[in-house]
Amino acid sequence: MSYKTLLFAAAAWLATTPQVAATPPDVTFLCNRMPEVCTNMCWAVRCASPTFSQALNWDDPSDDTAKKRRLSAGCQKGNKCNKGRKGPGHRGGKYTSCDEYPFASTSNSKFPNGHQVSRCVPPVENSRQGKALQTVYGRWRKKGFKSHSLQVGFGNPGSRGVKYCSNQKCKND
């Protein structure tokens, strides 16, 4: 078979094969700007037992519902990450904000009564994550949505300080 014949056959095959486009994530967290937050989310989707999906259900919860979800994750007011606290999970220093996954703003049909993972992270990283989520939720609220599937993506997952996103061994730190 000649090169031209092969090239023509390949082009014909591609033209008749349905092309499927991947759905982009609704929010992509830039791991180089929030390595500790990405570490927590990547642990949840790769290493937790059982693992969590990167497809969550935003259900625009009431403040009371979100508060209960934070409590089930261990991220309630006065949690393990706050200054002056001690015990399992407390990391001290700049790690004074509690990050949960799945987010308190999402329902998890697999475990409706909690079972999130949490990690003590720098407040600036948790704030960046929250702002990214609020931007997406704001667009959906403007469109009148009361719930929506939330696809989560990780940008720059191999950045310095990020664990578990790039198939590292799942050893809880």
Salt bridges, closest charged atoms under 4 A:
GLU36 OE1 - ARG91 NH1 2.84
GLU36 OE1 - ARG119 NE 2.86
ASP59 OD2 - ARG69 NH2 2.64
ASP60 OD1 - ARG141 NH2 2.71
ASP64 OD2 - LYS68 NZ 3.32
ASP173 OD1 - ARG119 NH1 2.85
ASP173 OD2 - LYS163 NZ 2.66
